[in-house]
Amino acid sequence: MKVKYDKEVDILYITFSNKNIIESDEPKPCIIIDYAKDNSIVGIEILNASKKFSNPAKVEYEVA
């Protein structure tokens, strides 16, 4: 998994796999989910991230 925040365009992208994206869906405004051919989620894109998170560049990782 990879998390990338691009402050130039204010987009937070979470990548789950390197599979080719064949379909994208926007279930809620500014949230885009990318899918592979097998319907697995390739990534999630959050537009206007700085308006949704206080610090979109900060990532916390936890293993339970």
Secondary structure in CASP SS format (residue, H / E / C, confidence):
PFRMAT SS
TARGET T0000
AUTHOR 0000-0000-0000
METHOD secondary structure of the structure
MODEL  1
M C 1.00
K E 1.00
V E 1.00
K E 1.00
Y E 1.00
D E 1.00
K C 1.00
E C 1.00
V C 1.00
D C 1.00
I E 1.00
L E 1.00
Y E 1.00
I E 1.00
T E 1.00
F C 1.00
S C 1.00
N C 1.00
K C 1.00
N C 1.00
I C 1.00
I C 1.00
E E 1.00
S E 1.00
D E 1.00
E E 1.00
P E 1.00
K E 1.00
P C 1.00
C C 1.00
I E 1.00
I E 1.00
I E 1.00
D E 1.00
Y E 1.00
A C 1.00
K C 1.00
D C 1.00
N C 1.00
S C 1.00
I E 1.00
V E 1.00
G E 1.00
I E 1.00
E E 1.00
I E 1.00
L E 1.00
N C 1.00
A H 1.00
S H 1.00
K H 1.00
K H 1.00
F C 1.00
S C 1.00
N C 1.00
P C 1.00
A C 1.00
K C 1.00
V C 1.00
E C 1.00
Y C 1.00
E C 1.00
V C 1.00
A C 1.00
END
